[in-house]
Amino acid sequence: MCHGRRCREGAVKSLPRLPYAGALGIRGRLTLWFVLAALGAVVIGGAVVYGAGIASIQGTLGQTYCQIASHAVGELENRAANELRRVAGLATDQLTTEVALESNAVYLSRSPSWIQQHVARLNAEWQRSDTVEQRLELLHPQLSYRLGVLAGLRPKVVRRLSVYDRSGVLVATSLPPARRSAAPAWFKGVSNEQKHFSYVDYLKVDGLVRLVVPVWGGIEVAGYVAADLTFVAWAGQARDIRFGETGEAVLVDYAGVPLEGPARAELIAALAQTPPVSGAAAEAAEGAGSEPYWVALKEAAGWLQWPFWQRLACVAPITSVNLLRARFELPEWAVVVTQAPGESYAALSRSLIWLGVAGIAGMIVLGLGGALLARLIAAPIEQLRAQVQRFAAGDRAWAESPDRADEIGDLVREFADMAGRVTASENELRAYRESLEREVEARTREIRDTQGLAVMGRMASMIAHDLRNALSTIKMNLQILARRHAESFDPDREHCTMGLDQVAYMDDIMRDMLSFARPERLRRDWYDVGQLVDEALAGVSHLAEARGVAIVHQAGPGLPKVNCDRVKVVEVLRNLIENAAQATPPGGRITVAARLLAENPEAEVEVVVDDTGEGVAEAVREEIFEPFFTTRTKGTGLGLAIVKRIIEQHHGAIDLQTRPGQGTRVAFTLPTTALEG
């Protein structure tokens, strides 16, 4: 290794000639500075214009959208009030009251069980009637005729008019429904009402709005009038509001899901926000939940757009209708008015484009002036560059100037030290390369070891398969012997039973080894989580009962179906419940619950198995899902490893939480969307 001035001179001679012909020199940089100065002025001015324009547009459009939304709400409230008045007029009609009272006379002095049997007989008779004419013969003819005439006068609005008695039995209708008794969805809510009410609901599947008002027989409710109206006609002009190319008004529920059509992310986001209320406004806004308000929503960046282009939306609750629905704990409705950001900010976009054109023209003018000034400034620097090039080519006539204390002098002195730094860098790179080679060699050994384990896994699979065939023969012969020694006093009976138990135990071990060594492809379909839990409990509940452990199933209705392999998921549940039963002392409890995780990007169903056992020691918690790990005296230690792999095959996650002395909680997730692969 060399030292001193000779080493530095050798390093300098080895440097190649710098390709300045393609580089940006001092002259170019000065020109660039002038252009960047002009660009900065344009950018700052554009940012000010842009920020002020965004604020102004949002305030103006937000108020405009709320005016449109208020008009739509008024239209809807007027239509709802008019339709309810028509239904209420029908409910107060003398014939309607007489027919309802006549039908209720059947129930006088009758027990609730007799009334239920009577309603069941009427439903059965209704189902035996195949045609509309036959079903109309079972109803009051005069009132049914009148309802048919009233519905026929407005065929585009009214789908069906019906009159029910106080027990929910249909007594007259314009168009016979599928069943005679009232639908539980509305009858259960109104049957306990003893004061006047108006029931309003939307049947999304049928596209109908259902209105229900009571028929009064004195001071008591004698029956109900139900009107099914088409949603298109009921919504009227509020449904058809359009402005521009993308502006629209949409009727949504409390979560932002449209009453008509599929769910849309921007509508859900609009209902998820609330207007800021503070100070004096908070005191005067006790009923602010009924006032329209606009919000700015972050638009998904799936297309080219300007920064801070937020979608504007105005949310206007349908107050009068919501008050009626709140009585029956039905979710609120609202009108959302919105427009695509590209159309909302079109004027601002055009202004920014013209500002950009003016800025480009200014940059060209300043760039030309800067180039002329840079030519005068860069001349002495060009001379210095020529001297450096001659030195790099081997001309040692050029010497360092010791009395030069500016940046150029620093450059000359640093040039001689460059070779030493390059050598040090090469040594560092060489040491790093050797370290990488050692790391690669270690990883290669690990791969070889892993391949060896894979070969052992295949051998174990082959051996388990052959042993399983032999166990089947042993099991068959033991079963024959057991039948021959089936008498309770036969001394060989116990030996046969012990042999069969041991064969079953060995068969379980072989099944676990085969399942772990040869994972099968999933056979996916759509299943109800509650049914999967019930199927798993049917296979392991006897173990819990034998140990005196109670099992509580809380996977209630209303959860979406999951896309999974039924056999695999049932195997997971049985394994987890069986482990919980074995870990829970007599008198304990196992809870199996399920809930929807809607906060995730893709909704999932979480299934939880929670026991009140002794829990898992913290020292082994991290290894609980590892293959061949077990804390029992018997078993392969593959059960939870198989469980984890099955859940991961479903693109789910599994988590174990333990509370020493209180129990263990195992939770895993299943997808509610179709899996790929």
QUIFEN-V580635 format. One record per residue. N is the residue number from 1. SS is DSSP state (H for helix, E for strand, - for the rest). PHI is phi in whole degrees, 0 to 359 (999 if undefined). NEAR is the number of other ideal C-beta (glycine too) atoms within 10 Angstrom. Layout:
[[N,SS,PHI,NEAR] [N,SS,PHI,NEAR]]
This chain:
[[1,-,999,5] [2,-,268,13] [3,-,221,8] [4,H,82,7] [5,H,294,9] [6,H,298,9] [7,H,298,14] [8,H,294,17] [9,H,296,14] [10,H,294,11] [11,H,295,19] [12,H,296,16] [13,H,296,13] [14,-,278,9] [15,-,284,14] [16,-,282,6] [17,-,288,8] [18,-,288,11] [19,-,278,7] [20,H,292,12] [21,H,297,6] [22,H,257,5] [23,-,261,8] [24,-,267,10] [25,-,275,15] [26,H,299,16] [27,H,298,19] [28,H,294,14] [29,H,293,13] [30,H,298,18] [31,H,298,23] [32,H,297,16] [33,H,298,14] [34,H,297,19] [35,H,295,18] [36,H,294,16] [37,H,297,13] [38,H,295,20] [39,H,297,16] [40,H,298,10] [41,H,297,14] [42,H,294,17] [43,H,295,14] [44,H,297,10] [45,H,298,13] [46,H,296,15] [47,H,295,11] [48,H,296,10] [49,H,298,14] [50,H,295,20] [51,H,297,11] [52,H,295,11] [53,H,294,16] [54,H,300,18] [55,H,297,11] [56,H,293,11] [57,H,295,17] [58,H,296,18] [59,H,296,12] [60,H,293,11] [61,H,293,20] [62,H,301,19] [63,H,293,12] [64,H,296,17] [65,H,300,25] [66,H,292,19] [67,H,295,14] [68,H,296,20] [69,H,296,27] [70,H,297,16] [71,H,296,17] [72,H,295,27] [73,H,297,24] [74,H,300,15] [75,H,300,18] [76,H,294,24] [77,H,296,15] [78,H,295,13] [79,H,295,20] [80,H,297,20] [81,H,296,13] [82,H,296,10] [83,H,293,21] [84,H,294,20] [85,H,296,12] [86,H,296,20] [87,H,293,20] [88,H,296,17] [89,H,297,12] [90,H,293,20] [91,H,291,23] [92,-,268,12] [93,-,297,16] [94,H,298,7] [95,H,296,14] [96,H,299,23] [97,H,296,18] [98,H,297,15] [99,H,294,23] [100,H,295,27] [101,H,294,17] [102,H,298,13] [103,H,291,22] [104,H,288,20] [105,H,298,8] [106,H,295,13] [107,H,271,17] [108,-,297,6] [109,-,59,5] [110,-,254,12] [111,-,282,9] [112,H,302,9] [113,H,294,8] [114,H,294,12] [115,H,296,14] [116,H,297,11] [117,H,295,12] [118,H,297,15] [119,H,297,18] [120,H,296,11] [121,H,296,10] [122,H,297,17] [123,H,296,15] [124,H,297,10] [125,H,297,13] [126,H,296,20] [127,H,291,12] [128,H,287,9] [129,-,276,15] [130,-,271,8] [131,-,249,9] [132,H,298,10] [133,H,298,9] [134,H,297,13] [135,H,289,21] [136,H,294,19] [137,H,295,11] [138,-,278,15] [139,-,252,23] [140,-,289,22] [141,H,291,10] [142,H,294,12] [143,H,291,22] [144,H,297,25] [145,H,297,14] [146,H,298,19] [147,H,297,25] [148,H,296,17] [149,H,295,11] [150,H,298,15] [151,H,291,20] [152,H,291,10] [153,H,291,9] [154,-,227,15] [155,-,293,10] [156,-,281,9] [157,-,253,18] [158,E,264,22] [159,E,270,22] [160,E,201,18] [161,E,242,27] [162,E,221,24] [163,E,235,29] [164,E,242,25] [165,E,279,24] [166,-,290,19] [167,-,268,21] [168,-,81,19] [169,E,267,22] [170,E,291,25] [171,E,246,21] [172,E,199,26] [173,E,199,23] [174,-,276,23] [175,-,212,17] [176,-,301,21] [177,-,277,16] [178,-,289,7] [179,-,227,12] [180,-,277,23] [181,E,283,17] [182,-,295,23] [183,-,294,14] [184,H,300,10] [185,H,303,10] [186,H,255,22] [187,H,293,17] [188,H,298,12] [189,H,282,17] [190,H,266,21] [191,-,294,14] [192,-,266,7] [193,-,281,15] [194,-,243,9] [195,-,240,7] [196,-,295,11] [197,-,211,16] [198,E,226,22] [199,E,258,23] [200,E,230,23] [201,E,209,18] [202,E,241,21] [203,E,262,15] [204,-,296,14] [205,-,297,6] [206,-,267,12] [207,-,69,15] [208,E,237,17] [209,E,255,25] [210,E,256,20] [211,E,245,23] [212,E,226,25] [213,E,229,23] [214,E,279,23] [215,E,257,24] [216,E,264,15] [217,E,247,15] [218,-,84,8] [219,-,256,6] [220,E,241,11] [221,E,285,22] [222,E,261,21] [223,E,177,26] [224,E,217,26] [225,E,252,25] [226,E,244,25] [227,E,238,26] [228,E,258,20] [229,E,251,25] [230,E,291,17] [231,H,297,18] [232,H,299,14] [233,H,286,17] [234,H,294,22] [235,H,291,23] [236,H,62,14] [237,H,293,12] [238,H,298,23] [239,H,283,20] [240,H,258,11] [241,-,291,18] [242,E,222,9] [243,E,214,14] [244,-,67,11] [245,-,268,9] [246,-,236,13] [247,E,288,18] [248,E,200,16] [249,E,244,26] [250,E,232,24] [251,E,274,22] [252,E,228,23] [253,E,268,17] [254,-,297,14] [255,-,266,13] [256,-,92,22] [257,-,278,16] [258,E,300,16] [259,-,295,16] [260,-,229,14] [261,-,104,12] [262,-,283,6] [263,-,291,11] [264,-,229,16] [265,H,299,11] [266,H,291,18] [267,H,287,23] [268,H,297,16] [269,H,295,17] [270,H,296,26] [271,H,286,19] [272,H,284,11] [273,-,261,15] [274,-,233,11] [275,-,288,14] [276,-,290,9] [277,-,231,14] [278,-,209,7] [279,-,63,7] [280,H,295,8] [281,H,296,11] [282,H,294,11] [283,H,290,8] [284,H,267,10] [285,-,244,14] [286,-,298,7] [287,-,257,8] [288,H,295,13] [289,H,295,13] [290,H,260,15] [291,-,267,15] [292,-,295,22] [293,E,211,20] [294,E,248,23] [295,E,226,22] [296,E,253,18] [297,E,248,19] [298,-,286,11] [299,-,278,18] [300,-,299,11] [301,-,279,9] [302,-,257,6] [303,-,209,8] [304,-,291,6] [305,-,208,15] [306,-,285,13] [307,-,296,9] [308,-,64,15] [309,-,281,20] [310,-,262,16] [311,E,291,19] [312,E,262,24] [313,E,214,26] [314,E,250,26] [315,E,250,25] [316,E,236,26] [317,E,296,20] [318,-,273,23] [319,H,299,16] [320,H,297,19] [321,H,290,23] [322,H,296,18] [323,H,297,14] [324,H,293,18] [325,H,288,20] [326,H,297,11] [327,-,297,14] [328,-,251,16] [329,-,57,7] [330,-,269,19] [331,-,295,12] [332,-,284,19] [333,E,246,20] [334,E,208,24] [335,E,249,27] [336,E,247,25] [337,E,249,29] [338,E,209,26] [339,-,206,20] [340,-,298,18] [341,H,302,22] [342,H,302,17] [343,H,275,13] [344,H,296,22] [345,-,255,25] [346,H,298,12] [347,H,295,10] [348,H,296,18] [349,H,297,17] [350,H,296,10] [351,H,296,14] [352,H,293,16] [353,H,297,9] [354,H,294,9] [355,H,296,15] [356,H,295,13] [357,H,297,10] [358,H,296,11] [359,H,295,17] [360,H,297,12] [361,H,298,11] [362,H,295,15] [363,H,295,19] [364,H,296,11] [365,H,296,11] [366,H,294,19] [367,H,295,16] [368,H,295,12] [369,H,294,11] [370,H,293,23] [371,H,295,16] [372,H,294,9] [373,H,291,13] [374,H,294,20] [375,H,297,13] [376,H,287,9] [377,H,281,11] [378,-,276,18] [379,H,301,11] [380,H,295,10] [381,H,291,12] [382,H,297,13] [383,H,296,9] [384,H,297,13] [385,H,297,15] [386,H,297,10] [387,H,296,13] [388,H,295,16] [389,H,295,14] [390,H,295,13] [391,H,294,20] [392,H,294,17] [393,-,278,10] [394,-,114,9] [395,-,279,10] [396,-,268,10] [397,-,293,7] [398,-,279,14] [399,-,237,8] [400,-,289,11] [401,-,265,11] [402,-,287,9] [403,-,267,5] [404,-,265,13] [405,-,249,9] [406,-,264,7] [407,H,296,7] [408,H,295,13] [409,H,298,14] [410,H,299,11] [411,H,297,12] [412,H,296,18] [413,H,291,12] [414,H,290,10] [415,H,298,17] [416,H,290,15] [417,H,276,11] [418,H,294,13] [419,H,299,19] [420,H,299,14] [421,H,292,11] [422,H,296,12] [423,H,298,14] [424,H,298,10] [425,H,294,10] [426,H,296,10] [427,H,298,10] [428,H,297,10] [429,H,296,10] [430,H,295,10] [431,H,296,10] [432,H,294,10] [433,H,296,10] [434,H,297,10] [435,H,296,10] [436,H,296,10] [437,H,298,10] [438,H,296,10] [439,H,295,10] [440,H,297,10] [441,H,297,9] [442,H,294,9] [443,H,293,10] [444,H,296,10] [445,H,298,10] [446,H,296,9] [447,H,297,9] [448,H,298,9] [449,H,297,10] [450,H,296,10] [451,H,298,10] [452,H,296,10] [453,H,294,8] [454,H,296,11] [455,H,297,10] [456,H,297,11] [457,H,296,15] [458,H,294,11] [459,H,297,11] [460,H,298,15] [461,H,297,17] [462,H,295,11] [463,H,295,13] [464,H,298,20] [465,H,297,14] [466,H,294,11] [467,H,295,15] [468,H,294,16] [469,H,297,9] [470,H,294,10] [471,H,296,18] [472,H,298,12] [473,H,295,9] [474,H,298,14] [475,H,298,16] [476,H,297,10] [477,H,293,13] [478,H,296,19] [479,H,295,14] [480,H,295,11] [481,H,296,15] [482,H,296,17] [483,H,294,9] [484,H,287,12] [485,-,246,16] [486,-,280,10] [487,-,294,9] [488,-,294,5] [489,-,270,6] [490,-,287,13] [491,-,292,8] [492,H,276,12] [493,H,297,16] [494,H,296,10] [495,H,295,14] [496,H,297,20] [497,H,297,13] [498,H,298,11] [499,H,296,17] [500,H,296,16] [501,H,297,11] [502,H,292,13] [503,H,296,18] [504,H,297,11] [505,H,297,11] [506,H,294,16] [507,H,294,15] [508,H,298,14] [509,H,297,17] [510,H,298,20] [511,H,296,15] [512,H,298,20] [513,H,294,20] [514,H,294,16] [515,H,295,20] [516,H,285,21] [517,H,282,19] [518,-,229,12] [519,-,295,13] [520,-,273,12] [521,-,289,8] [522,-,288,18] [523,-,250,10] [524,E,275,17] [525,E,198,11] [526,E,263,12] [527,E,224,18] [528,-,276,14] [529,H,298,25] [530,H,300,17] [531,H,292,13] [532,H,297,21] [533,H,295,23] [534,H,299,16] [535,H,295,16] [536,H,292,24] [537,H,296,19] [538,H,298,11] [539,H,270,14] [540,H,234,20] [541,H,298,17] [542,H,294,11] [543,H,294,16] [544,H,294,22] [545,H,297,12] [546,H,297,10] [547,H,265,14] [548,-,74,11] [549,-,251,24] [550,E,273,13] [551,E,242,21] [552,E,248,10] [553,E,256,16] [554,E,243,13] [555,-,279,19] [556,-,287,11] [557,-,286,7] [558,-,94,6] [559,-,280,17] [560,-,291,15] [561,-,289,14] [562,E,250,25] [563,E,263,18] [564,E,203,28] [565,E,269,20] [566,H,303,17] [567,H,297,12] [568,H,293,22] [569,H,292,25] [570,H,297,21] [571,H,298,18] [572,H,298,29] [573,H,296,24] [574,H,298,19] [575,H,299,20] [576,H,292,27] [577,H,292,25] [578,H,296,16] [579,H,299,21] [580,H,296,28] [581,H,295,22] [582,H,288,14] [583,H,267,19] [584,-,259,23] [585,-,288,12] [586,-,305,8] [587,-,90,10] [588,-,280,19] [589,E,215,16] [590,E,243,26] [591,E,247,17] [592,E,247,23] [593,E,230,16] [594,E,215,20] [595,E,210,16] [596,E,267,15] [597,E,263,12] [598,-,281,11] [599,-,284,7] [600,-,287,12] [601,-,305,5] [602,-,241,10] [603,-,301,13] [604,E,229,24] [605,E,255,21] [606,E,260,19] [607,E,250,28] [608,E,236,18] [609,E,246,24] [610,E,238,19] [611,E,240,28] [612,-,247,21] [613,-,280,22] [614,-,277,17] [615,-,84,18] [616,-,247,19] [617,-,298,11] [618,H,299,9] [619,H,292,7] [620,H,251,13] [621,H,299,14] [622,-,290,10] [623,-,258,12] [624,-,294,19] [625,-,262,17] [626,-,283,14] [627,-,298,15] [628,-,68,10] [629,-,262,15] [630,-,208,16] [631,-,256,12] [632,-,261,8] [633,-,282,5] [634,-,236,8] [635,-,114,14] [636,-,269,18] [637,-,77,17] [638,-,257,21] [639,H,303,22] [640,H,288,22] [641,H,296,19] [642,H,293,21] [643,H,302,22] [644,H,297,20] [645,H,294,18] [646,H,296,24] [647,H,295,22] [648,H,292,12] [649,H,297,18] [650,-,273,22] [651,-,62,16] [652,-,255,22] [653,-,227,13] [654,E,232,19] [655,E,220,12] [656,E,240,18] [657,E,237,14] [658,E,235,19] [659,E,235,14] [660,-,309,11] [661,-,80,9] [662,-,239,12] [663,E,138,22] [664,E,231,24] [665,E,236,17] [666,E,245,24] [667,E,235,18] [668,E,220,25] [669,E,245,19] [670,E,230,23] [671,E,282,18] [672,-,256,21] [673,-,239,12] [674,-,295,8] [675,-,278,15] [676,-,251,5] [677,-,82,6]]
